[in-house]
């Protein structure tokens, strides 16, 4: 049998189409800063590119590649600070130019623990480390601990959290941002089980899911994908979906939520747990202490000259 070669026609985007994609990435990042590359991909589905299907990641890979080129471009077409990237950490001891510089740094960053007189110990847990860069501005603003789980939380990670909870002597309120899929729903349960094993039995623990919620899936507003039926938590996921009259074949990742929406949900939940009078008293005390520290620094600098 003789095989004849056949021409394969490859569809390539034109320069104008590629520029339209770059403009879309710029627009999404600008309107949702700070956001992750994965969020840019989700928010652009249906507007600038189609959803990847069949296990292929063609369009997602394209967004990653173009966003990388734009961030490195000399014209700054995608400013670095518009995109959150928590995949790498630099470990370096804190050092100063002088004692006066150290004092100035202490004054600048001094914060009184506003949660000391609050009824709860409040924490924000998120399923992916990349999301932590998107919501850190909110957790930092209110002095709330941010715990990126990175999937199923490690034993040491959960054990350290359990020790901190026990030492606080307060009920713990965990605000959780995770996917609506088998793994995303299993994380709170797995964390609570490990907490019990690590001596957390005497601490009241409450989980509040701020995303992705059943309502988000029900309304069909956010980009979804087929559920991984091979996930070991799939059966529990099916039951949870049936309890909410949802299709178990539909999963939604937390990156599909607009960053501003996710940040607003977390902030609203934190505020709802705050004793306002006690909070204001702590803020006033912090301001007075900072003024005293500044006066002390001025005297120190005068003696040092």
C-alpha positions, 0 to 999 in steps of 0.5 A: 500500500502506498501512502501519499503525503497530505498537506496539513493546513495550520491555522495561525492567528494574524498579527492583528489577532495577536495584538487583540489578545495582548490588549485583552490581557492588559485590560483584564489585568488592569481592571482586576489588579492584583490578579494571577495569570490563571485568573486572567485566563478565566476572566478572558474566556468567551471574550478573548479566547475559548475555554480549553477542553479535552485536557488540552491547555492550549489557550491557557499556555498562550495566556501564560506566554503572552503575559510573560512577554508583556511583563518583560517588554520594554514598554511595560505593556503589563506592569509587574505589580498588576500580577500576583506571583507567590510561587517563589520566596526569597529568604534573607535576614532583616538587616539595617544601615544603622540603629537609627534606621532599625528604629525608623523601620520599627516605627513604620511597621509597628502594629498593635495586635487588634485581635487580642481583645476580640472574641475570635481568632480569625484566619483566612485559609486559601486552597492555592498559594497563588490566590494568597497574593491576590487577597493578602492586601485584605488580610494584611489590612486587618492583621489576619493570618493568611494560610495558603493550603497548597492543596491538602495541607501538610501535617506540620502546617496544620499542627503548627496552626493547632498549637497557635489555636490552643494557645490563643484560648479563643474560638477560631473562625476560619474564612476559606477560599477554595474550589468547588470540586472534590479536593476543594470541598475535602480540605476543611474536613481534612484540616478539622480531622487533623486538628483533632489529632493534634490536640485541638479538641478543646478549641471551637472551630468554625469554617466559613466558605466565601468562595466558591459557594454552591450559589456561585455554581448554581447561578452559572456565572463563572467559568466551570470545567468537568469534575475529575471523577478519579479524585478520591473525594469524588463520592463525597463531592457527589453527595454535596452536589446533590444536597444543593441540587447541583450537577456533580460533573460541574466544578468551579475553581476559585480563580474563576471569581473576579479578584475584587469580588473575592477580596470584598467577600473576605473583607465583609466576613472579617468585618462581621466578626469584629467587636468595633468598640474594642477595635477602635480602642486598639487603633487609638492605643497604637497611634499613641504608642507610635508617637511615643516611639517617634519621640524616643527615636528623635532623642536617640538620634540626638544623643548619637550625633 
